[in-house]
């Protein structure tokens, strides 16, 4: 295993890999720890949404950190480097050009398709004890890997894709994880040294320059033009306004509903 992993374990099925890693950290397991699974029975995304994938159809992984080396205001960078590392790994394993996989603020990996985008992966960061002597952060990622389009759920088929569909061939999940970890290790080492590749993170954003719908927790929707992202706070930029993750429940590229993600 890569030297920066202190603990790694694979499961045939768990409720949630994020919960597994949270329990590890609470029990004193050192960073960086990694849990992977073939299936989850209680996988989740942001705002309590569920994450659904058939057994063996997705890469389901969660990483645990004890980021005493990051201020609470910088912890969002962990999810950012996980997203960037997986975007690069996905392109490598699927043999598609660099830039094919974009990031959709705040937490998705997508492949743009016309006016909309197809969801490839979701990232969920959760934290405990930020600002204390024992900060703990879990970053989970679910990637649609060796999942054929014919098996996509009917209600989601028009808004998602998979590495199998991008590559046109079966996907080796272990190979994807190997490349992902090789990409992630130097990025995490960089954060420990106070370095974050904000330029690349910003350049990968699918929302920049696009009409987007900001969906508030109360369900209200506002259509705006995203102008970029703030590399210091991780916020979405809408003109001179900064939109933080907690202010919105969801962001959609402004497009017909069947294409929006």
Residue pairs with C-beta under 8 A, 6 or more apart in sequence:
1 8
2 181
2 182
2 185
3 185
4 32
4 185
4 188
4 189
5 32
5 33
5 34
5 181
6 29
6 30
6 31
6 32
6 33
7 24
7 29
7 30
7 33
7 34
8 33
8 34
8 35
8 36
9 20
9 34
9 35
9 36
10 35
10 36
10 37
10 38
11 17
11 20
11 35
11 36
11 37
11 38
12 37
12 38
12 39
13 37
13 38
13 39
13 40
13 41
13 55
14 20
14 35
14 37
14 39
14 40
14 41
15 40
15 41
15 42
16 40
16 42
16 43
16 44
16 62
16 140
17 35
17 36
17 37
17 40
17 43
17 60
17 61
17 62
17 140
18 44
18 62
18 124
18 126
18 138
18 140
19 42
20 35
20 62
21 33
21 34
21 35
21 62
21 63
21 64
21 138
21 140
22 64
22 126
22 128
22 136
22 138
24 33
24 35
24 64
25 31
25 33
25 64
25 66
25 128
25 136
25 138
26 128
26 136
29 64
30 66
31 64
31 65
31 66
31 67
32 63
32 64
32 65
32 188
33 63
33 64
34 61
34 62
34 63
34 64
34 181
35 61
35 62
35 64
36 59
36 60
36 61
36 62
36 177
37 60
37 61
38 55
38 56
38 60
39 53
39 54
39 55
39 56
39 60
40 51
40 53
40 60
40 142
42 50
43 50
43 51
43 52
43 53
43 60
43 142
44 50
44 51
44 124
45 51
45 107
45 122
45 124
45 142
46 106
46 107
46 122
46 124
46 249
46 250
47 217
47 249
47 250
51 122
51 142
52 153
53 60
53 142
53 144
53 147
54 147
54 151
56 146
56 173
57 144
57 145
57 146
57 147
57 151
57 162
58 142
58 143
58 144
58 145
58 147
59 141
59 142
59 143
59 145
59 173
59 176
59 177
60 140
60 141
60 142
61 140
61 141
61 142
61 177
61 180
62 138
62 139
62 140
62 141
63 82
63 138
63 139
63 140
63 184
64 136
64 137
64 138
65 78
65 136
65 137
65 138
65 139
65 188
66 134
66 135
66 136
66 137
67 75
67 78
67 135
67 137
67 191
68 133
68 135
69 191
69 192
70 77
70 78
70 135
70 191
72 130
72 131
72 135
73 233
74 191
74 196
75 125
75 127
75 130
75 135
75 137
76 125
76 233
76 234
76 245
77 191
77 196
77 234
78 125
78 137
78 139
78 188
78 191
79 107
79 123
79 125
79 139
80 196
80 201
80 234
81 184
81 187
81 188
81 190
81 191
81 196
81 197
82 123
82 139
82 141
82 184
83 103
83 107
83 109
83 123
83 141
83 201
84 103
84 183
84 187
84 197
84 200
84 201
84 204
85 180
85 181
85 183
85 184
85 187
86 109
86 121
86 123
86 141
86 143
86 180
86 183
87 101
87 102
87 103
87 109
87 204
88 98
88 179
88 183
89 176
89 179
89 180
89 182
89 183
90 101
90 109
90 120
90 121
90 143
90 163
90 166
90 176
91 97
91 98
91 99
91 100
91 101
92 179
93 163
93 167
93 171
93 172
93 175
93 176
93 179
94 100
94 163
94 166
94 167
94 171
95 167
96 166
96 167
99 204
100 111
100 166
101 109
101 110
101 111
101 120
101 204
102 109
102 110
102 111
102 112
102 117
102 204
102 205
102 206
103 109
103 110
103 201
103 204
103 205
103 206
104 110
104 117
104 119
104 205
104 206
104 207
104 251
104 253
104 261
105 205
105 207
105 226
105 229
105 236
105 251
106 234
106 236
106 245
106 251
107 122
107 123
107 124
107 125
107 245
108 119
108 120
108 121
108 122
108 123
108 261
109 119
109 120
109 121
109 122
109 123
109 143
110 117
110 118
110 119
110 120
110 206
110 261
111 117
111 118
111 120
111 161
111 166
112 118
112 206
113 161
113 259
114 255
114 259
115 253
115 254
115 255
115 256
115 259
116 159
116 253
116 255
116 256
116 259
116 260
116 261
117 206
117 253
117 255
117 259
117 260
117 261
118 159
118 160
118 161
118 259
118 261
119 144
119 159
119 160
119 161
119 261
120 143
120 144
120 160
120 161
120 162
120 163
120 166
121 141
121 142
121 143
121 144
122 141
122 142
123 139
123 140
123 141
124 139
124 140
124 141
125 137
125 138
125 139
125 140
126 137
126 138
126 139
126 140
127 135
127 136
127 137
127 138
128 135
128 136
128 137
129 135
129 136
130 137
143 163
143 176
144 160
144 161
144 162
144 163
145 162
145 163
145 164
145 171
145 173
145 176
146 162
146 163
146 164
146 170
146 171
146 172
146 173
147 162
147 163
147 164
147 165
148 162
148 164
148 165
149 157
149 161
149 162
149 165
152 160
152 162
158 258
158 259
159 258
159 259
159 260
159 261
160 261
162 171
163 171
163 176
164 170
164 171
187 197
190 196
190 197
196 231
198 231
198 232
199 231
201 229
201 231
202 208
202 228
202 229
202 231
205 226
205 228
205 229
206 253
207 226
207 229
207 236
207 251
207 253
208 226
208 227
208 228
208 229
209 225
209 226
209 227
210 225
210 226
210 253
210 254
211 223
211 224
211 225
211 253
211 254
212 223
212 224
212 225
212 226
212 251
212 252
212 253
212 254
213 221
213 222
213 223
213 251
213 252
213 253
213 254
213 260
214 221
214 222
214 223
214 224
214 238
214 243
214 248
214 251
215 221
215 248
215 249
215 250
215 251
215 252
216 222
216 247
216 248
216 249
217 248
217 249
219 249
223 254
224 238
224 239
225 238
225 239
226 236
226 237
226 238
227 237
227 238
227 239
228 237
229 235
229 236
229 237
230 236
230 237
230 242
233 242
233 244
234 244
234 245
235 242
235 243
235 244
235 245
236 242
236 243
236 251
237 243
252 260
252 261
253 259
253 260
253 261
254 260
